[in-house]
Every structure is written in structure tokens, then in C-alpha cells.
Amino acid sequence: MDSRRARITKRTVDALVSPAKEAGEARVWDTELKGFFLRVYPSGRRVYALKYRLGPAQRVFTIGVHGSPYTPEAARDAAEAALRRVAVGEDPASEKQEARTALTVSALIDRYIADGPATKPGKRDSTWANDGSNLKRHIRPLMGRKVANTVTKAEAAKAIRDITVGKTAADEKSEKKRGRAIVKGGAGVARRTLTTTAAMFAWGVEHGLVKTNPFASVKLSAAPVRERFLGREEAGRLLEALNAVEAEKVVSSAFCDAIRLLLLTGARKTEILGLRWSEVSTERKVLLLPPERTKAGGQNGERRITLSPPALEILAKRRPKDPKPETFVFPAIRGDGHIIGVRRAFARACVRAELKGVRIHDLRHSFASFAIADGASLFLVGKLLGHANARTAERYAHLSGDPLQDAAAGIGRTLMPGKATDEDKPTRGDIT
């Protein structure tokens, strides 16, 4: 290896002759800055570097290739900056190697989706699928190639802002045969993606893959509360509409029965559509769902959904003579899965019932409102709905009467019975 000393300047570099292939690289050591040198390869490539000692070890820090941005002057400045870091005990070469081998955001996504489920057994497969979709379709296009450890809070906030304005929206081919996936942006998608990405980085910190969570401090406006409660008259119209579209064969009986059960049980859509006969206990008048089939997951064990007489009648009508435990209560017309497309069926029934602005999840809210109107406490409503946190049922508190007002009115009627009016009587909140 040819080695010589000279002050490294543009004139020096331009005058260098590349060594022969068999000679290997040549080195030019700077005469002014100790350890600063230039590597010259037979290919003509020129690379600035710095050799230094940290403790007992000698290290070589590669600064960069000659050209833009590394002129001799810029490379000298970088070498001086590196030496200042070495003086306080830092190791530029080691840090650069760590950055080169560090996980990219894209690799972190793959690790999280592959290894995360084993560390979070209470999280449902469907939730993991949704998380993976959000990360792959929104975060990966925006910052997948960035090293995860270098993502700043500002970059995290910008990514979420870009999703909000629709920069990741796309019309792409899905994994299903002849399928398409319409990827949308917007505030709702950005909010869900922020939650998912923050959870991924938190998982990465916990498992030593990243050092910080830049998404933890990103703030978005709170999601608007969308709660629509069917009144009893509206619920009656919906049930009549289901009877009509079923009789006319506009909607299949399986979809109609599934919608009826959603209204009669307050269950989540996935809990009813994915129902298997092994989970139906007509003797105990309940549905018994394993932890992996519930939103609360393993936190509260199995989920029990109480069945009313009308709900039991629906299941009795659908029950085959000798059902196999693993078969679905609402099997798909083709294939081994359960029915899909219940939202379209529900929309048709709503059109027939002249109901506007109703989502299928609103049946769950309506079930809670009917329970409260009939005198059920918030605690019981939470139990009926399978809430993991009892405080979740407090969203329905405005539907029940004020217990303080009820108590005061009761005392008034006792002490002055002649003064009581209809307005004094305890009332339940309006169900609309």
C-alpha cells in the first residue's frame, strides 16, 4: 500500500494518480491535522477518513467520498468536529456503524407486526390486521426508509399532518383476487394511525429496538363524538323494515337475523358475525365468547352476552339439527367463513325504514339507551355491553335521570304531597 504525506488540498487531490489494481489503495496523510487522510482506490474513487485513538483502541472514521459535499476543506472541518467529539469520550465511527445497521421504520413495522402479537396476547387478530394496514399504507410510504432512531417529533407530526390532508390516499390492488383497496386519508385515519404508530414505537422502546417514541407527544384534536340513539318508534320501524326486505328477498335472512341480534344484544358487529355454535348456550341463555373474540381481550376473560327471549328465538330458528360446534351461526354463502357485507344490508333496511344518519354500531348505543330508560344502572349497562372499563358506560349518563333531583323530588312529595306536579316526578332522560 502506497502511503505518503502532504497537505490535503484541492490541488493535491486533483494531482493524484490512481494506483494500479494490484497495488490496492494508496493513502495521503495530512501534514497539518493529525489522523486526517485520503484513501485513493484503483477505480479512481477518493474517500476522506480520520484515524484516531479512543482508549487503547485505534479507530477509523469514514467521513465521505470526495466531491459534493466533501471538498478537502469540508472534509477537514468534519475531521476536526469528529476529533472534538473523541476528546470528550464519544466514538464517531461506532455511532456511524450503529446508524448504518439500525432498523429503518419499514423494518420496525415488519418486526412489530411479526413479533408484536406474541407480546400482546390480549389483542385480537383483527386489530393486528387493521394496525398492519395503517402502518403499511400510511407510515411506510412517508418515512419507511428513515432510520427509526432518527425520526424527530417534528417529522412524526408532519407525517400525521400529511395523512390528515390525504397525501397517502391511493387506489391499489389488494391481496384478494381481483380486489381493490381504496386507501383514504383524513382526520379519522390520521388519528387511528397516530395511535397505532405511537404504540409501535413504544413497543420498540420496550424491546430495545429504538431509543425514543417521537409519536408519543404528537397532538390531534379530539375525535368528534358520534352517537345516534334509536327511539323505540325508530327501532320498531327498523324491525318492520327487516321483515319486509327479508320477505321480499331483497336482503337474506342471515343478514336480517344478524342485525336483529345486534339490536337485541348490544354486541359488537364482529362478535355476532363471527359467532360459532360452540359459543351459544341456550340453556344458560348467554353467548360465551373466548377472550380472543372480544375487544377487552384477555383482560376480563370470556365475554358473556345475555340473551333475551326474542334473541333466543332467532338462534333457535337458525340452529341446524346437529350443528358442528366450530361452524358459524351465520355462514358465508361460499367458502368457510362467515357472512360479510352486513353494512350494505343494514343500509337497505334503513332506507326502507326511512332512518337517516344511522350506523350499524349505533344499534349498540341504542341497546344501552333502552336499558337505561328501563331503569338499568350504568354499572349494569357496562356489564351488558362488555366494557373492560366500567367508566366507559358513563357516556350514557345523560340518558338517565339525575339521582339528586329524583331524591329531592321524592322528599318534596313526602313532605308536601299536595304540591307535587308531573314536573316533580322522577324522569328518565329522553331517548332520541
C-alpha positions in Angstrom: 0.0 0.0 0.0 1.5 3.3 -1.1 1.5 5.9 1.7 2.8 9.5 1.7 2.3 12.8 3.5 1.1 16.1 2.1 -1.3 18.9 2.9 -4.6 17.7 1.6 -5.9 20.5 -0.7 -7.9 20.5 -3.9 -4.7 20.8 -5.9 -3.2 17.8 -4.1 -6.3 15.7 -4.7 -6.6 16.7 -8.4 -3.0 15.8 -9.0 -3.2 12.3 -7.5 -2.8 9.3 -9.8 -4.9 6.3 -9.0 -2.8 3.2 -8.0 -2.6 0.1 -10.1 -5.1 -2.6 -9.3 -2.6 -5.0 -7.9 -1.2 -2.3 -5.6 -4.5 -1.8 -3.8 -5.4 1.6 -2.2 -3.0 4.5 -1.7 -3.1 6.9 1.3 -2.3 10.5 1.6 -1.8 11.7 5.2 -2.4 15.3 6.0 0.6 17.2 7.4 -1.4 19.6 9.4 -4.3 17.7 11.1 -3.2 14.6 12.8 -5.1 11.4 11.7 -6.8 13.1 8.7 -6.1 11.2 5.5 -7.4 10.4 2.0 -7.8 7.0 0.6 -7.3 6.6 -3.2 -8.5 3.5 -4.9 -7.6 1.9 -8.3 -11.1 2.8 -9.5 -10.3 6.5 -9.0 -12.6 6.8 -6.0 -11.3 9.1 -3.3 -12.5 8.8 0.3 -11.7 11.1 3.2 -11.2 9.5 6.6 -9.9 10.1 10.1 -7.8 7.7 12.2 -7.9 8.3 16.0 -7.3 6.5 19.3 -10.1 6.1 21.8 -8.7 4.5 25.0 -6.5 1.6 24.0 -8.2 1.1 20.6 -7.4 2.7 17.3 -10.5 3.5 15.1 -11.1 4.7 11.6 -14.0 7.1 10.9 -15.0 7.4 7.2 -16.0 11.0 6.5 -17.2 10.7 2.9 -16.4 10.5 -0.8 -14.5 13.3 -2.5 -16.9 15.6 -4.3 -20.1 17.3 -3.2 -20.5 17.9 -0.3 -17.0 16.8 0.7 -14.4 19.1 -0.7 -10.9 18.9 1.1 -12.0 21.9 3.2 -15.4 20.4 4.2 -13.8 17.1 5.0 -11.1 18.8 7.1 -13.9 20.6 9.1 -15.7 17.3 9.6 -12.5 15.6 10.8 -11.9 18.5 13.3 -15.5 18.1 14.6 -15.0 14.4 15.0 -11.8 14.9 16.9 -13.6 17.3 19.3 -16.1 14.5 20.0 -13.4 12.0 20.6 -11.8 14.4 23.1 -15.0 14.1 25.3 -15.1 10.3 25.0 -17.5 9.9 22.1 -16.9 7.4 19.3 -17.9 8.8 15.8 -17.0 5.5 14.0 -19.1 3.4 16.3 -22.1 5.7 16.1 -21.9 5.7 12.3 -21.8 1.9 12.3 -24.8 1.7 14.6 -26.7 4.1 12.3 -25.8 2.0 9.3 -27.2 -1.2 10.9 -30.1 0.4 12.8 -33.7 -0.5 12.0 -35.5 1.6 9.4 -39.1 2.5 10.1 -40.1 0.0 7.5 -38.1 -2.8 9.2 -39.6 -1.8 12.6 -43.1 -2.1 11.1 -42.3 -5.6 9.9 -40.9 -6.6 13.3 -43.9 -5.2 15.1 -46.4 -7.0 13.0 -44.4 -10.3 13.1 -43.3 -10.3 16.8 -45.8 -8.0 18.5 -48.7 -10.4 18.8 -46.7 -12.8 21.0 -46.1 -10.0 23.4 -49.7 -8.7 23.5 -51.8 -11.9 23.7 -55.0 -9.9 24.6 -55.0 -8.1 21.3 -57.3 -9.6 18.7 -56.1 -10.8 15.3 -58.5 -8.4 13.5 -57.0 -5.5 15.4 -53.4 -6.5 14.4 -54.6 -6.7 10.8 -56.0 -3.2 11.0 -52.8 -1.9 12.7 -50.7 -3.5 10.0 -52.8 -1.9 7.2 -52.5 1.5 8.8 -48.7 1.2 9.2 -48.0 -0.2 5.8 -50.3 2.1 3.8 -49.7 5.4 5.6 -46.5 5.4 7.6 -44.3 3.2 5.3 -44.8 5.4 2.2 -44.0 8.6 4.2 -41.0 7.5 6.3 -40.3 3.8 5.7 -36.7 4.4 4.6 -35.8 6.6 7.6 -33.8 5.1 10.4 -36.3 4.7 13.2 -33.9 6.1 15.9 -33.5 9.3 13.9 -37.2 10.2 13.5 -37.9 13.5 15.2 -41.0 14.8 16.8 -41.4 17.3 14.0 -41.1 14.6 11.4 -43.7 12.5 13.3 -46.1 15.4 13.4 -45.6 16.2 9.7 -46.4 12.5 8.8 -49.6 12.6 10.7 -50.5 16.0 9.1 -49.8 14.6 5.7 -52.1 11.7 6.4 -54.8 14.1 7.5 -54.7 16.1 4.2 -54.8 12.9 2.2 -51.2 12.6 0.9 -51.2 8.8 1.4 -54.6 8.2 -0.3 -54.4 5.6 -3.0 -56.3 3.2 -5.2 -54.3 0.0 -5.1 -54.7 -3.7 -5.8 -55.5 -5.7 -2.7 -54.3 -9.2 -1.8 -57.7 -10.6 -2.6 -58.2 -12.0 -6.1 -59.3 -9.2 -8.5 -59.6 -7.0 -5.4 -59.0 -3.2 -5.0 -58.2 -1.3 -1.8 -59.3 2.3 -1.7 -56.8 3.9 0.8 -58.2 7.1 2.2 -56.7 9.8 4.4 -58.5 12.3 6.6 -58.6 13.2 10.3 -60.1 9.8 11.4 -57.4 7.8 9.6 -54.7 10.1 10.9 -56.0 9.7 14.4 -56.0 5.9 14.2 -52.6 5.8 12.6 -51.1 8.1 15.2 -52.4 5.7 18.0 -51.0 2.7 16.1 -47.6 4.2 15.3 -47.2 5.5 18.9 -47.9 2.0 20.2 -45.4 0.5 17.7 -42.6 2.9 18.8 -43.5 2.2 22.5 -43.1 -1.5 21.8 -39.8 -0.8 20.1 -38.5 1.1 23.1 -39.7 -1.7 25.4 -37.8 -4.3 23.4 -34.6 -2.2 22.9 -35.1 -1.6 19.1 -35.4 2.2 19.3 -34.5 4.7 21.9 -37.4 7.1 21.9 -41.0 7.4 20.8 -41.4 10.5 18.6 -45.1 10.0 18.1 -45.9 10.0 21.8 -46.2 13.8 22.0 -48.0 14.4 18.7 -51.3 16.0 19.5 -54.5 16.0 17.4 -57.9 17.4 18.1 -60.2 15.0 19.9 -62.4 12.8 17.7 -66.0 14.2 17.3 -68.4 12.1 19.4 -70.8 10.4 17.0 -73.6 8.8 19.0 -77.0 8.2 17.4 -79.7 6.5 19.6 -82.7 5.0 18.0 -86.0 5.8 19.7 -88.4 3.0 20.4 -90.6 4.0 17.4 -87.5 4.1 15.2 -86.4 0.7 16.4 -89.9 -0.6 15.6 -89.6 0.8 12.1 -86.3 -0.8 11.6 -87.6 -4.2 12.7 -90.6 -3.9 10.4 -88.2 -2.9 7.5 -86.1 -6.0 8.2 -89.2 -8.2 8.0 -90.2 -6.5 4.7 -86.8 -6.8 2.9 -86.5 -10.4 4.1 -89.9 -11.4 2.9 -89.2 -9.7 -0.5 -85.8 -11.4 -0.6 -84.1 -8.1 -1.1 -81.9 -9.0 1.9 -81.1 -12.6 3.0 -82.5 -13.9 6.3 -78.9 -14.4 7.6 -78.2 -10.6 7.4 -81.6 -9.7 8.8 -81.2 -12.1 11.8 -77.7 -10.8 12.4 -79.0 -7.2 12.5 -81.8 -8.2 14.8 -79.3 -9.8 17.2 -77.2 -6.7 17.2 -80.1 -4.6 18.3 -81.3 -7.2 20.9 -77.9 -7.9 22.5 -75.8 -4.7 22.2 -73.0 -6.9 20.9 -70.3 -5.7 18.6 -70.6 -6.4 14.9 -67.6 -8.8 14.9 -69.0 -10.7 17.9 -72.2 -11.5 16.2 -70.9 -12.1 12.6 -68.1 -14.4 13.9 -70.4 -16.3 16.2 -70.0 -20.1 16.3 -72.4 -22.7 17.7 -69.9 -23.6 20.3 -70.3 -20.1 21.8 -74.1 -20.4 22.0 -75.5 -21.6 25.3 -79.3 -21.7 25.0 -79.6 -23.4 28.4 -77.9 -20.6 30.2 -79.3 -18.0 27.9 -76.0 -16.5 27.0 -73.3 -16.3 24.4 -69.9 -17.2 25.7 -67.1 -15.7 23.7 -63.4 -16.6 24.4 -61.0 -13.7 25.2 -59.5 -13.6 21.7 -63.0 -12.8 20.3 -63.6 -9.8 22.5 -62.4 -6.2 22.4 -61.3 -6.4 26.0 -59.2 -9.5 25.1 -57.5 -11.3 28.0 -58.1 -8.5 30.5 -61.5 -9.8 31.6 -61.6 -13.4 30.4 -64.5 -14.7 28.4 -67.3 -12.3 27.4 -70.9 -13.2 28.3 -73.7 -11.7 26.2 -77.1 -12.1 27.8 -79.9 -13.4 25.5 -83.4 -12.2 25.7 -86.4 -14.4 24.7 -86.6 -12.8 21.2 -82.8 -13.3 20.7 -83.2 -17.0 21.8 -86.0 -17.4 19.2 -83.8 -16.1 16.4 -81.0 -18.5 17.3 -83.4 -21.4 17.7 -84.7 -20.7 14.2 -81.2 -20.7 12.7 -80.0 -23.7 14.6 -79.4 -26.8 12.4 -80.5 -30.2 13.6 -77.0 -31.3 14.6 -74.7 -28.3 14.3 -71.0 -28.8 14.5 -69.5 -26.7 17.3 -67.0 -25.0 15.0 -69.5 -23.9 12.3 -70.6 -20.3 12.1 -74.1 -19.3 13.1 -74.1 -17.0 10.0 -72.0 -19.0 7.5 -70.9 -17.4 4.2 -72.8 -18.5 1.1 -69.5 -19.6 -0.4 -66.3 -20.6 1.4 -65.7 -21.5 5.0 -66.0 -18.1 6.6 -69.0 -16.1 7.9 -71.2 -13.6 6.1 -69.7 -10.3 5.1 -71.4 -7.2 3.7 -73.8 -6.6 6.6 -73.4 -2.8 6.3 -74.9 -2.9 2.8 -77.8 -5.0 4.1 -78.3 -2.6 7.0 -78.3 0.4 4.7 -81.1 -1.1 2.6 -83.2 -1.7 5.8 -82.6 1.9 6.9 -83.8 3.2 3.6 -86.9 1.1 3.9 -87.4 2.3 7.5 -86.7 6.0 6.5 -83.9 6.2 9.0 -81.1 8.7 8.3 -77.7 9.1 9.8 -77.7 5.7 11.5 -74.6 3.4 11.6 -74.7 -0.2 12.4 -72.7 0.5 15.6 -75.5 2.8 16.7 -77.5 -0.3 17.4 -75.2 -0.9 20.3 -75.7 2.6 21.6 -79.5 2.2 21.2 -79.4 -1.1 23.2 -77.7 0.8 26.1 -80.2 3.7 25.9 -83.2 1.3 26.1 -81.6 -0.4 29.1 -81.2 2.9 30.9 -84.7 4.0 30.0 -86.0 0.8 31.6 -84.1 1.5 34.8 -80.8 -0.2 34.4 -77.8 1.4 36.2 -74.7 2.5 34.4 -72.9 -0.4 36.1 -75.3 -3.0 34.6 -75.2 -1.3 31.2 -71.4 -1.6 31.2 -71.7 -5.3 32.1 -74.2 -5.9 29.3 -72.0 -4.2 26.8 -68.9 -6.0 28.0 -66.9 -2.8 28.7 -63.4 -3.5 30.0 -63.5 -0.3 31.9 -66.7 0.5 34.0 -66.2 4.2 33.3 -66.8 3.7 29.6 -70.5 3.4 30.3 -70.5 7.0 31.7 -71.1 8.2 28.1 -74.7 7.2 28.6 -75.1 9.1 31.9 -77.0 11.9 30.2 -79.8 9.5 29.3 -80.6 8.6 32.9 -82.4 10.9 35.4 -80.5 13.0 37.8 -80.5 10.9 41.1 -80.1 14.1 43.2 -83.1 15.6 41.5 -85.1 12.4 41.9 -84.2 12.2 45.6 -85.1 15.8 46.3 -88.4 15.4 44.4 -89.2 12.3 46.5 -88.7 14.3 49.7 -90.9 17.1 48.4 -93.7 14.7 47.6 -93.4 13.2 51.1 -93.5 16.4 53.0 -95.9 18.3 50.8 -97.9 15.8 48.8 -100.5 18.3 47.6 -97.8 20.4 45.8 -96.4 17.6 43.7 -96.8 18.0 39.9 -95.9 16.0 36.9 -92.7 18.0 36.6 -91.7 16.9 40.1 -91.8 13.2 39.2 -88.6 11.4 38.6 -88.0 11.1 34.9 -85.6 9.3 32.7 -83.7 11.2 30.0 -85.3 11.4 26.6 -84.2 8.7 24.3 -83.7 10.1 20.8 
